[in-house]
Protein backbone atom coordinates (compact mmCIF):
# COMPACT_ATOMS: atom_id res chain seq x y z
CA UNK A 1 0.00 0.00 0.00
CA UNK A 2 1.35 3.45 -0.87
CA UNK A 3 2.37 5.97 1.79
CA UNK A 4 -0.30 8.35 0.49
CA UNK A 5 -2.91 5.62 0.89
CA UNK A 6 -1.85 5.08 4.50
CA UNK A 7 -2.02 8.80 5.31
CA UNK A 8 -5.32 9.50 3.59
CA UNK A 9 -8.24 7.08 3.20
CA UNK A 10 -7.92 5.14 -0.05
CA UNK A 11 -11.24 6.60 -1.18
CA UNK A 12 -9.51 9.99 -1.22
CA UNK A 13 -6.73 8.59 -3.41
CA UNK A 14 -9.34 7.23 -5.81
CA UNK A 15 -11.21 10.55 -5.77
CA UNK A 16 -7.94 12.30 -6.48
CA UNK A 17 -7.29 9.99 -9.39
CA UNK A 18 -10.74 10.69 -10.79
CA UNK A 19 -10.09 14.42 -10.49
CA UNK A 20 -6.70 13.91 -12.10
CA UNK A 21 -7.80 11.70 -14.96
CA UNK A 22 -11.27 13.13 -15.25
CA UNK A 23 -13.44 12.83 -18.28
CA UNK A 24 -11.53 13.97 -21.32
CA UNK A 25 -12.81 15.02 -24.65
CA UNK A 26 -11.64 13.45 -27.86
CA UNK A 27 -9.95 16.48 -29.42
CA UNK A 28 -6.38 17.69 -29.03
CA UNK A 29 -7.47 20.41 -26.63
CA UNK A 30 -9.42 18.03 -24.45
CA UNK A 31 -12.83 19.30 -25.50
CA UNK A 32 -15.60 17.88 -27.64
CA UNK A 33 -16.45 14.27 -28.38
CA UNK A 34 -17.44 11.58 -25.92
CA UNK A 35 -15.77 11.65 -22.49
CA UNK A 36 -12.92 9.19 -22.06
CA UNK A 37 -11.83 7.97 -18.62
CA UNK A 38 -8.07 7.52 -18.37
CA UNK A 39 -7.20 4.65 -16.01
CA UNK A 40 -4.54 4.76 -13.31
CA UNK A 41 -1.45 2.75 -14.17
CA UNK A 42 -0.67 -0.39 -12.20
CA UNK A 43 2.41 -0.81 -10.04
CA UNK A 44 4.58 1.38 -7.86
CA UNK A 45 5.88 3.39 -10.83
CA UNK A 46 2.39 4.88 -11.20
CA UNK A 47 1.98 5.47 -7.43
CA UNK A 48 5.24 7.20 -6.46
CA UNK A 49 6.02 8.07 -2.86
CA UNK A 50 6.16 11.70 -1.72
CA UNK A 51 9.32 10.98 0.30
CA UNK A 52 12.52 12.88 -0.46
CA UNK A 53 15.75 12.72 1.58
CA UNK A 54 16.20 16.50 1.58
CA UNK A 55 12.65 17.07 2.85
CA UNK A 56 12.99 14.35 5.49
CA UNK A 57 16.14 16.04 6.81
CA UNK A 58 14.66 19.53 6.21
CA UNK A 59 17.61 20.69 4.08
CA UNK A 60 17.30 23.66 1.73
CA UNK A 61 16.40 22.78 -1.86
CA UNK A 62 17.30 25.37 -4.51
CA UNK A 63 17.11 28.07 -1.86
CA UNK A 64 13.74 26.85 -0.57
CA UNK A 65 13.47 26.06 3.12
CA UNK A 66 11.02 24.09 5.21
CA UNK A 67 9.02 26.64 7.21
CA UNK A 68 6.18 26.28 9.72
CA UNK A 69 3.09 28.41 9.41
CA UNK A 70 0.58 29.21 6.73
CA UNK A 71 2.18 31.17 3.90
CA UNK A 72 -0.17 32.56 1.26
CA UNK A 73 -0.29 30.17 -1.70
CA UNK A 74 -1.86 29.70 -5.11
CA UNK A 75 -2.59 26.51 -7.03
CA UNK A 76 -1.07 24.91 -10.11
CA UNK A 77 -2.46 21.62 -11.44
CA UNK A 78 -0.10 18.91 -12.68
CA UNK A 79 -1.19 15.80 -14.59
CA UNK A 80 1.29 13.02 -15.38
CA UNK A 81 0.81 10.16 -17.86
CA UNK A 82 2.93 7.25 -19.04
CA UNK A 83 1.83 4.62 -21.56
CA UNK A 84 -1.59 6.35 -21.63
CA UNK A 85 -2.08 5.73 -17.90
CA UNK A 86 -2.35 8.15 -14.99
CA UNK A 87 0.60 8.60 -12.65
CA UNK A 88 -0.65 9.80 -9.27
CA UNK A 89 1.03 12.95 -7.90
CA UNK A 90 1.01 11.98 -4.22
CA UNK A 91 -0.02 13.98 -1.19
CA UNK A 92 2.90 15.05 0.98
CA UNK A 93 5.47 16.27 -1.54
CA UNK A 94 7.34 19.09 0.21
CA UNK A 95 5.79 18.22 3.60
CA UNK A 96 8.33 17.23 6.26
CA UNK A 97 7.65 14.14 8.37
CA UNK A 98 6.12 13.12 10.60
CA UNK A 99 3.18 13.64 8.25
CA UNK A 100 -0.35 13.42 9.58
CA UNK A 101 -3.83 13.54 8.11
CA UNK A 102 -5.88 16.68 8.73
CA UNK A 103 -9.23 15.93 7.17
CA UNK A 104 -8.53 15.17 3.52
CA UNK A 105 -5.15 16.93 3.61
CA UNK A 106 -1.65 15.93 4.70
CA UNK A 107 0.16 18.17 7.19
CA UNK A 108 3.57 18.21 8.85
CA UNK A 109 5.73 20.29 11.18
CA UNK A 110 6.94 22.42 8.27
CA UNK A 111 6.49 22.62 4.51
CA UNK A 112 8.41 23.89 1.51
CA UNK A 113 7.22 26.71 -0.77
CA UNK A 114 6.13 24.00 -3.25
CA UNK A 115 3.99 21.24 -1.76
CA UNK A 116 1.07 18.87 -2.32
CA UNK A 117 -1.41 18.15 0.45
CA UNK A 118 -3.78 15.81 -1.39
CA UNK A 119 -3.30 13.31 -4.26
CA UNK A 120 -5.07 15.38 -6.93
CA UNK A 121 -2.05 16.93 -8.65
CA UNK A 122 -2.59 20.38 -7.09
CA UNK A 123 0.75 22.01 -6.29
CA UNK A 124 0.44 24.77 -3.69
CA UNK A 125 2.94 27.52 -4.53
CA UNK A 126 4.18 30.08 -1.99
CA UNK A 127 7.02 31.56 -4.09
CA UNK A 128 6.06 33.00 -7.48
CA UNK A 129 8.73 32.57 -10.14
CA UNK A 130 9.36 28.90 -9.41
CA UNK A 131 9.40 26.25 -12.14
CA UNK A 132 8.32 22.66 -12.61
CA UNK A 133 11.99 21.71 -12.24
CA UNK A 134 11.94 23.25 -8.75
CA UNK A 135 8.93 21.12 -7.81
CA UNK A 136 10.61 17.92 -9.03
CA UNK A 137 13.76 18.95 -7.08
CA UNK A 138 11.70 19.22 -3.86
CA UNK A 139 10.13 15.85 -4.74
CA UNK A 140 13.64 14.51 -5.54
CA UNK A 141 12.40 12.78 -8.68
CA UNK A 142 13.87 12.87 -12.21
CA UNK A 143 12.42 15.10 -14.90
CA UNK A 144 13.95 16.08 -18.22
CA UNK A 145 13.29 16.10 -21.96
CA UNK A 146 13.60 12.28 -22.04
CA UNK A 147 12.78 11.28 -18.45
CA UNK A 148 9.64 11.46 -16.32
CA UNK A 149 10.04 9.76 -12.93
CA UNK A 150 10.92 6.12 -13.73
CA UNK A 151 9.78 6.34 -17.36
CA UNK A 152 12.06 7.03 -20.33
CA UNK A 153 11.20 8.46 -23.73
CA UNK A 154 10.35 11.84 -25.19
CA UNK A 155 8.47 13.88 -22.57
CA UNK A 156 5.77 16.02 -24.17
CA UNK A 157 4.25 18.95 -22.29
CA UNK A 158 1.11 21.07 -22.52
CA UNK A 159 0.24 24.19 -20.55
CA UNK A 160 -3.42 25.22 -20.50
CA UNK A 161 -4.07 22.87 -23.42
CA UNK A 162 -1.28 24.29 -25.61
CA UNK A 163 1.76 22.26 -26.61
CA UNK A 164 4.96 23.52 -25.03
CA UNK A 165 8.25 22.74 -26.72
CA UNK A 166 11.51 22.56 -24.78
CA UNK A 167 12.77 21.29 -21.45
CA UNK A 168 9.77 20.61 -19.16
CA UNK A 169 11.83 21.66 -16.15
CA UNK A 170 11.63 25.27 -17.32
CA UNK A 171 7.81 25.45 -17.26
CA UNK A 172 6.82 28.28 -14.89
CA UNK A 173 4.41 27.51 -12.06
CA UNK A 174 1.98 30.32 -12.82
CA UNK A 175 -1.23 30.74 -10.87
CA UNK A 176 -3.96 28.30 -12.01
CA UNK A 177 -1.80 26.80 -14.77
CA UNK A 178 -2.90 23.38 -16.02
CA UNK A 179 0.31 21.45 -16.81
CA UNK A 180 0.23 18.03 -18.50
CA UNK A 181 3.31 15.83 -19.03
CA UNK A 182 3.17 12.64 -21.09
CA UNK A 183 5.65 9.95 -22.07
CA UNK A 184 5.19 6.87 -24.27
CA UNK A 185 1.67 7.63 -25.49
CA UNK A 186 -0.87 10.39 -25.95
CA UNK A 187 -3.85 11.38 -23.81
CA UNK A 188 -5.82 14.52 -24.85
CA UNK A 189 -4.69 17.21 -22.38
CA UNK A 190 -7.03 19.30 -20.28
CA UNK A 191 -7.06 23.07 -20.79
CA UNK A 192 -8.04 24.01 -17.23
CA UNK A 193 -8.71 22.72 -13.74
CA UNK A 194 -11.31 23.77 -11.13
CA UNK A 195 -9.22 24.91 -8.16
CA UNK A 196 -10.77 24.77 -4.69
CA UNK A 197 -10.88 28.03 -2.73
CA UNK A 198 -8.80 29.81 -1.54
CA UNK A 199 -6.23 28.66 -4.13
C-alpha positions as CSV (number, residue, x, y, z in Angstrom):
1,X,0.0,0.0,0.0
2,X,1.4,3.5,-0.9
3,X,2.4,6.0,1.8
4,X,-0.3,8.4,0.5
5,X,-2.9,5.6,0.9
6,X,-1.9,5.1,4.5
7,X,-2.0,8.8,5.3
8,X,-5.3,9.5,3.6
9,X,-8.2,7.1,3.2
10,X,-7.9,5.1,0.0
11,X,-11.2,6.6,-1.2
12,X,-9.5,10.0,-1.2
13,X,-6.7,8.6,-3.4
14,X,-9.3,7.2,-5.8
15,X,-11.2,10.5,-5.8
16,X,-7.9,12.3,-6.5
17,X,-7.3,10.0,-9.4
18,X,-10.7,10.7,-10.8
19,X,-10.1,14.4,-10.5
20,X,-6.7,13.9,-12.1
21,X,-7.8,11.7,-15.0
22,X,-11.3,13.1,-15.3
23,X,-13.4,12.8,-18.3
24,X,-11.5,14.0,-21.3
25,X,-12.8,15.0,-24.7
26,X,-11.6,13.4,-27.9
27,X,-10.0,16.5,-29.4
28,X,-6.4,17.7,-29.0
29,X,-7.5,20.4,-26.6
30,X,-9.4,18.0,-24.5
31,X,-12.8,19.3,-25.5
32,X,-15.6,17.9,-27.6
33,X,-16.5,14.3,-28.4
34,X,-17.4,11.6,-25.9
35,X,-15.8,11.7,-22.5
36,X,-12.9,9.2,-22.1
37,X,-11.8,8.0,-18.6
38,X,-8.1,7.5,-18.4
39,X,-7.2,4.6,-16.0
40,X,-4.5,4.8,-13.3
41,X,-1.4,2.8,-14.2
42,X,-0.7,-0.4,-12.2
43,X,2.4,-0.8,-10.0
44,X,4.6,1.4,-7.9
45,X,5.9,3.4,-10.8
46,X,2.4,4.9,-11.2
47,X,2.0,5.5,-7.4
48,X,5.2,7.2,-6.5
49,X,6.0,8.1,-2.9
50,X,6.2,11.7,-1.7
51,X,9.3,11.0,0.3
52,X,12.5,12.9,-0.5
53,X,15.7,12.7,1.6
54,X,16.2,16.5,1.6
55,X,12.6,17.1,2.8
56,X,13.0,14.4,5.5
57,X,16.1,16.0,6.8
58,X,14.7,19.5,6.2
59,X,17.6,20.7,4.1
60,X,17.3,23.7,1.7
61,X,16.4,22.8,-1.9
62,X,17.3,25.4,-4.5
63,X,17.1,28.1,-1.9
64,X,13.7,26.9,-0.6
65,X,13.5,26.1,3.1
66,X,11.0,24.1,5.2
67,X,9.0,26.6,7.2
68,X,6.2,26.3,9.7
69,X,3.1,28.4,9.4
70,X,0.6,29.2,6.7
71,X,2.2,31.2,3.9
72,X,-0.2,32.6,1.3
73,X,-0.3,30.2,-1.7
74,X,-1.9,29.7,-5.1
75,X,-2.6,26.5,-7.0
76,X,-1.1,24.9,-10.1
77,X,-2.5,21.6,-11.4
78,X,-0.1,18.9,-12.7
79,X,-1.2,15.8,-14.6
80,X,1.3,13.0,-15.4
81,X,0.8,10.2,-17.9
82,X,2.9,7.3,-19.0
83,X,1.8,4.6,-21.6
84,X,-1.6,6.3,-21.6
85,X,-2.1,5.7,-17.9
86,X,-2.4,8.2,-15.0
87,X,0.6,8.6,-12.6
88,X,-0.7,9.8,-9.3
89,X,1.0,12.9,-7.9
90,X,1.0,12.0,-4.2
91,X,0.0,14.0,-1.2
92,X,2.9,15.1,1.0
93,X,5.5,16.3,-1.5
94,X,7.3,19.1,0.2
95,X,5.8,18.2,3.6
96,X,8.3,17.2,6.3
97,X,7.7,14.1,8.4
98,X,6.1,13.1,10.6
99,X,3.2,13.6,8.2
100,X,-0.4,13.4,9.6
101,X,-3.8,13.5,8.1
102,X,-5.9,16.7,8.7
103,X,-9.2,15.9,7.2
104,X,-8.5,15.2,3.5
105,X,-5.1,16.9,3.6
106,X,-1.6,15.9,4.7
107,X,0.2,18.2,7.2
108,X,3.6,18.2,8.8
109,X,5.7,20.3,11.2
110,X,6.9,22.4,8.3
111,X,6.5,22.6,4.5
112,X,8.4,23.9,1.5
113,X,7.2,26.7,-0.8
114,X,6.1,24.0,-3.3
115,X,4.0,21.2,-1.8
116,X,1.1,18.9,-2.3
117,X,-1.4,18.1,0.4
118,X,-3.8,15.8,-1.4
119,X,-3.3,13.3,-4.3
120,X,-5.1,15.4,-6.9
121,X,-2.0,16.9,-8.7
122,X,-2.6,20.4,-7.1
123,X,0.8,22.0,-6.3
124,X,0.4,24.8,-3.7
125,X,2.9,27.5,-4.5
126,X,4.2,30.1,-2.0
127,X,7.0,31.6,-4.1
128,X,6.1,33.0,-7.5
129,X,8.7,32.6,-10.1
130,X,9.4,28.9,-9.4
131,X,9.4,26.3,-12.1
132,X,8.3,22.7,-12.6
133,X,12.0,21.7,-12.2
134,X,11.9,23.2,-8.7
135,X,8.9,21.1,-7.8
136,X,10.6,17.9,-9.0
137,X,13.8,18.9,-7.1
138,X,11.7,19.2,-3.9
139,X,10.1,15.9,-4.7
140,X,13.6,14.5,-5.5
141,X,12.4,12.8,-8.7
142,X,13.9,12.9,-12.2
143,X,12.4,15.1,-14.9
144,X,13.9,16.1,-18.2
145,X,13.3,16.1,-22.0
146,X,13.6,12.3,-22.0
147,X,12.8,11.3,-18.5
148,X,9.6,11.5,-16.3
149,X,10.0,9.8,-12.9
150,X,10.9,6.1,-13.7
151,X,9.8,6.3,-17.4
152,X,12.1,7.0,-20.3
153,X,11.2,8.5,-23.7
154,X,10.4,11.8,-25.2
155,X,8.5,13.9,-22.6
156,X,5.8,16.0,-24.2
157,X,4.2,18.9,-22.3
158,X,1.1,21.1,-22.5
159,X,0.2,24.2,-20.6
160,X,-3.4,25.2,-20.5
161,X,-4.1,22.9,-23.4
162,X,-1.3,24.3,-25.6
163,X,1.8,22.3,-26.6
164,X,5.0,23.5,-25.0
165,X,8.3,22.7,-26.7
166,X,11.5,22.6,-24.8
167,X,12.8,21.3,-21.5
168,X,9.8,20.6,-19.2
169,X,11.8,21.7,-16.2
170,X,11.6,25.3,-17.3
171,X,7.8,25.4,-17.3
172,X,6.8,28.3,-14.9
173,X,4.4,27.5,-12.1
174,X,2.0,30.3,-12.8
175,X,-1.2,30.7,-10.9
176,X,-4.0,28.3,-12.0
177,X,-1.8,26.8,-14.8
178,X,-2.9,23.4,-16.0
179,X,0.3,21.4,-16.8
180,X,0.2,18.0,-18.5
181,X,3.3,15.8,-19.0
182,X,3.2,12.6,-21.1
183,X,5.6,9.9,-22.1
184,X,5.2,6.9,-24.3
185,X,1.7,7.6,-25.5
186,X,-0.9,10.4,-26.0
187,X,-3.9,11.4,-23.8
188,X,-5.8,14.5,-24.8
189,X,-4.7,17.2,-22.4
190,X,-7.0,19.3,-20.3
191,X,-7.1,23.1,-20.8
192,X,-8.0,24.0,-17.2
193,X,-8.7,22.7,-13.7
194,X,-11.3,23.8,-11.1
195,X,-9.2,24.9,-8.2
196,X,-10.8,24.8,-4.7
197,X,-10.9,28.0,-2.7
198,X,-8.8,29.8,-1.5
199,X,-6.2,28.7,-4.1
